[in-house]
Every structure is written in structure tokens, then in C-alpha cells.
Amino acid sequence: EEGEYDEAKATAIRLKALEQKPKSKKGERNSFGLAVGKGKSSGASKDYFDFATCFEPMCAETAKGEELRDEGFLAADSNGNGLCSLAELETFVLRCLVTKYPNSGKGKDYKTPGQDLFKAFRP
């Protein structure tokens, strides 16, 4: 179908954008443990693209995109009242990120990439 979401094409676009971004000094991290650059960034970060990857398929202006939006709304509207509160949307976004980027490791090596992305982009 024309306009269908193409994961490979979207990934190639994201990688090209990352190549054009000024690189941060090795090892620089923000309070969430995510890589950061010095000063203002002129491009989107890998973290942003990882975040956007979870929701990008819902943006397709196709029947599949509409189906994904409907499914997403039903998943976000946990109390079934036909409205999505900020708390319901936050829970939905966090659940999507943790599903796509699950926790891993044990002890000192325990990582929570989905939760880290949520914390990085939640206002």
C-alpha cells in the first residue's frame, strides 16, 4: 500500500541524521545515564530516534496506521471512558517503551533502557 510505514527506510533516515549530528565527548552522560553533547545540539539524538521508533508506525496515513492508532487509544484508555488522561497516556508511553526496550542484566549490570527513555523525554 502506498505510504505504508517502511521500517528499513525509517532506520536509514535516522542513521543518516545521526551521522550529521556533532558527536559528544566519549563518556558524557546526563542524569539519566543517556549520552549527551556539549552545548546545543544541531540534530536529534539516538535516544530521540529510539523513542520515536515506538510510535512512528502509528503515524502512517494508511489503514494499518489507523488500526495501530485505534489499538493504541484503546490500550491508553485503561478505564474505558473514551478519554485519555495525562496519567493514562504516561502509562501507555512507558509501557510501549519498556516493551520495545526491556530491562536486562543483573546487579550492577541491570539496565532499564525503556524507563531511561521515558525519563529523558517526559516533561
Secondary structure, 3 states (H helix, E strand, C coil): CCCCCCHHHHHHHHHHHHHHCCCCCCCCECCCCCECCCCCCCCCCHHHHHHHHHHHHHHCCCHHHHHHHHHHHHHHCCCCCCCCCHHHHHHHHHHHHHHHCCCECCHHHCECHHHHHHHHHCC
